[in-house]
Amino acid sequence: MSTETILILGGSFAGLSAAHWALKHVLPQLPKKEGVTYNVTVVNPSKDLYWRIAAPRACASKEMMPASKIFYPIEPAFTYAFPKFKFVQGSATHVDPAGQTVSVATVEGEQLSIPYAALVIATGWSTPSPLFTQSTDRAALEQVYNAFQANLKNAKSIVVGGGGPVGVETAGEISELLNGKPGFFASAPKNPKAKVTLVCGDKKLLPVLREAIGKDAQQFLKRVGCDVVYNTKVVGSSKLGSEEGAKTKVELSNGESLEADIYIDATGMRPNTGFLPKEWLDNRNKVACNPKTLRVEHESAGPRIYVVGDVGSYTRGGVMDQALAIPVAMTNLRTDLIAHLNGTVPGGDRHYEPNLKESQVVPIGTQKGVGAFNGNKLPSQMVWMLKGRDYMIGMMAQPTLRGDQYKKEGKWTPVVSSQVGLSSG
Ligand SMILES: Cc1cc2nc3c(=O)[nH]c(=O)nc-3n(C[C@H](O)[C@H](O)[C@H](O)COP(=O)(O)OP(=O)(O)OC[C@H]3O[C@@H](n4cnc5c(N)ncnc54)[C@H](O)[C@@H]3O)c2cc1C
């Protein structure tokens, strides 16, 4: 008896979607062979999907965004596929493409070596601030939030570094929580409790959106007592003491510095690729792949390795883009795997086409927000309806967990490309 495994590293938006797709549309089509079983195995450090999208509100207040709304147990969402679905709580530490195995350190302290017939890398990225990343398990992140919220209560000065959506949303949530909801016509709070400063490296907020929308965001931030400093980067930060609640000195690229009770680093992303061979990565440390087929094609990678989600070089990121990418990577995986198992030449590829239209939705506090969808500017009320009221939890959390979006494999036309022979074997 042997088992052929589709191994998925990372159990967040991309990894879980890839697992549902594999269970629904890959396993049923694999050749039935005497003594061979197939399974889908997901490796993830936490047992729970973390609804990272809601982190700006969750970090600010557990009354407004309780833990029960941001953590969702993974395994129960796959009971329909037991025993073909397996979950391993741990982290991948090494990939051996020659032996087609991945080393995994489990939370129990075991070292596993998991063989794969096909490998999907979906390990995403971490943030410099611990507020926006579930690095280990739910309990650890809840502790981070508890400690942060205890400090936030008494904070009089807060600096947020980074003028992207994470910085803007977090500054908005925190400012509104501390300074209150503004009056209907007020352009700023009368007696703000805290001075909140958002430091933006660019000349405008929200790089993906047009400048006019960035200006609206600034106005909404001002209403809840947050000032924006433009064209300035945070170049360093250091605690001014070792005691609990010590201030932080935030050094800026213009040579000035700010002292703050709390500094939140919302700049940039760090791809979770430290466990992969350096030569598989691009110059941003993302996994380099064929931008059409999402195969990892470095010669040392060997056959049947794919990348999905924000860790891939093919994408500018975001959950919506995954709906375009997951079916592509998984269809190509299926084509390659069937050819490998049958000893035949694979058929045509499915190709990924990104949607590069201006699309981003950014709540600013619990009432306002800015954004655009498919190139059309959204009114603040629409941003609230889509995202600001509950960070899309009601609309998307359970369907995401269950993989509802991937019930059908979707229409596609095979493309015969020169890469096909190169990437399968
Ligand atoms: C505050 C915030 C708000 C956001 N809001 C939005 C939004 O409104 N809309 C939107 O589209 N996007 C939003 N994003 C971006 C969105 O969260 C990402 O696009 C999404 O999380 C990417 O999913 P992913 O599965 O590729 O990676 P991740 O969500 O980063 O998940 C990667 C998973 O892999 C695990 N992992 C890491 N290393 C290993 C390893 N060695 N072995 C095994 N597992 C590993 C991680 O623990 C994690 O579970 C937001 C991001 C942040 C931080």
The ligand as an SDF file (V2000), in Angstrom:
LIG
                    3D

 53 58  0  0  0  0  0  0  0  0999 V2000
   -3.9540   43.9560    8.5920 C   0  0  0  0  0  0  0  0  0  0  0  0
   -4.1730   43.3600    7.2430 C   0  0  0  0  0  0  0  0  0  0  0  0
   -5.3590   43.6210    6.5580 C   0  0  0  0  0  0  0  0  0  0  0  0
   -5.5920   43.0590    5.3010 C   0  0  0  0  0  0  0  0  0  0  0  0
   -6.7590   43.3290    4.6470 N   0  0  0  0  0  0  0  0  0  0  0  0
   -6.9900   42.7620    3.4210 C   0  0  0  0  0  0  0  0  0  0  0  0
   -8.2000   42.9840    2.7070 C   0  0  0  0  0  0  0  0  0  0  0  0
   -9.0780   43.6950    3.1580 O   0  0  0  0  0  0  0  0  0  0  0  0
   -8.3610   42.3870    1.5060 N   0  0  0  0  0  0  0  0  0  0  0  0
   -7.4010   41.5740    0.9530 C   0  0  0  0  0  0  0  0  0  0  0  0
   -7.5820   41.0560   -0.1420 O   0  0  0  0  0  0  0  0  0  0  0  0
   -6.2420   41.3560    1.6160 N   0  0  0  0  0  0  0  0  0  0  0  0
   -6.0210   41.9180    2.8180 C   0  0  0  0  0  0  0  0  0  0  0  0
   -4.8490   41.7080    3.4700 N   0  0  0  0  0  0  0  0  0  0  0  0
   -3.8750   40.8420    2.8330 C   0  0  0  0  0  0  0  0  0  0  0  0
   -4.2630   39.4030    3.1060 C   0  0  0  0  0  0  0  0  0  0  0  0
   -4.2850   39.1770    4.4820 O   0  0  0  0  0  0  0  0  0  0  0  0
   -3.3010   38.5080    2.3970 C   0  0  0  0  0  0  0  0  0  0  0  0
   -3.4760   38.7040    1.0050 O   0  0  0  0  0  0  0  0  0  0  0  0
   -3.5360   37.0530    2.7500 C   0  0  0  0  0  0  0  0  0  0  0  0
   -3.4020   36.8240    4.1330 O   0  0  0  0  0  0  0  0  0  0  0  0
   -2.5570   36.1900    1.9920 C   0  0  0  0  0  0  0  0  0  0  0  0
   -2.9200   34.8780    2.2000 O   0  0  0  0  0  0  0  0  0  0  0  0
   -1.8400   33.7260    2.1050 P   0  0  0  0  0  0  0  0  0  0  0  0
   -2.5570   32.4630    2.4420 O   0  0  0  0  0  0  0  0  0  0  0  0
   -1.1290   33.8320    0.8150 O   0  0  0  0  0  0  0  0  0  0  0  0
   -0.7480   34.0430    3.2110 O   0  0  0  0  0  0  0  0  0  0  0  0
   -0.8760   34.2820    4.7780 P   0  0  0  0  0  0  0  0  0  0  0  0
   -2.2280   34.7520    5.1380 O   0  0  0  0  0  0  0  0  0  0  0  0
    0.3070   35.1110    5.1470 O   0  0  0  0  0  0  0  0  0  0  0  0
   -0.7260   32.8440    5.3800 O   0  0  0  0  0  0  0  0  0  0  0  0
    0.4390   32.0730    5.3220 C   0  0  0  0  0  0  0  0  0  0  0  0
    0.2610   30.8910    6.2440 C   0  0  0  0  0  0  0  0  0  0  0  0
    1.4320   30.0790    6.1550 O   0  0  0  0  0  0  0  0  0  0  0  0
    1.8920   29.7730    7.4580 C   0  0  0  0  0  0  0  0  0  0  0  0
    3.3340   29.5110    7.4200 N   0  0  0  0  0  0  0  0  0  0  0  0
    4.3520   30.4090    7.4330 C   0  0  0  0  0  0  0  0  0  0  0  0
    5.5260   29.7730    7.3990 N   0  0  0  0  0  0  0  0  0  0  0  0
    5.2550   28.4400    7.3500 C   0  0  0  0  0  0  0  0  0  0  0  0
    6.0630   27.2680    7.3000 C   0  0  0  0  0  0  0  0  0  0  0  0
    7.3960   27.3400    7.2860 N   0  0  0  0  0  0  0  0  0  0  0  0
    5.4390   26.0600    7.2630 N   0  0  0  0  0  0  0  0  0  0  0  0
    4.0780   25.9880    7.2650 C   0  0  0  0  0  0  0  0  0  0  0  0
    3.2760   27.0650    7.3310 N   0  0  0  0  0  0  0  0  0  0  0  0
    3.8510   28.2720    7.3600 C   0  0  0  0  0  0  0  0  0  0  0  0
    1.5110   31.0030    8.2610 C   0  0  0  0  0  0  0  0  0  0  0  0
    1.5060   30.7290    9.6420 O   0  0  0  0  0  0  0  0  0  0  0  0
    0.1240   31.3130    7.6960 C   0  0  0  0  0  0  0  0  0  0  0  0
   -0.8770   30.5520    8.3320 O   0  0  0  0  0  0  0  0  0  0  0  0
   -4.6060   42.2460    4.7230 C   0  0  0  0  0  0  0  0  0  0  0  0
   -3.4120   41.9830    5.4120 C   0  0  0  0  0  0  0  0  0  0  0  0
   -3.1860   42.5320    6.6640 C   0  0  0  0  0  0  0  0  0  0  0  0
   -1.9080   42.2400    7.3910 C   0  0  0  0  0  0  0  0  0  0  0  0
  1  2  1  0
  2  3  1  0
  2 52  2  0
  3  4  2  0
  4  5  1  0
  4 50  1  0
  5  6  2  0
  6  7  1  0
  6 13  1  0
  7  8  2  0
  7  9  1  0
  9 10  1  0
 10 11  2  0
 10 12  1  0
 12 13  2  0
 13 14  1  0
 14 15  1  0
 14 50  1  0
 15 16  1  0
 16 17  1  0
 16 18  1  0
 18 19  1  0
 18 20  1  0
 20 21  1  0
 20 22  1  0
 22 23  1  0
 23 24  1  0
 24 25  2  0
 24 26  1  0
 24 27  1  0
 27 28  1  0
 28 29  2  0
 28 30  1  0
 28 31  1  0
 31 32  1  0
 32 33  1  0
 33 34  1  0
 33 48  1  0
 34 35  1  0
 35 36  1  0
 35 46  1  0
 36 37  1  0
 36 45  1  0
 37 38  2  0
 38 39  1  0
 39 40  1  0
 39 45  2  0
 40 41  1  0
 40 42  2  0
 42 43  1  0
 43 44  2  0
 44 45  1  0
 46 47  1  0
 46 48  1  0
 48 49  1  0
 50 51  2  0
 51 52  1  0
 52 53  1  0
M  END
$$$$
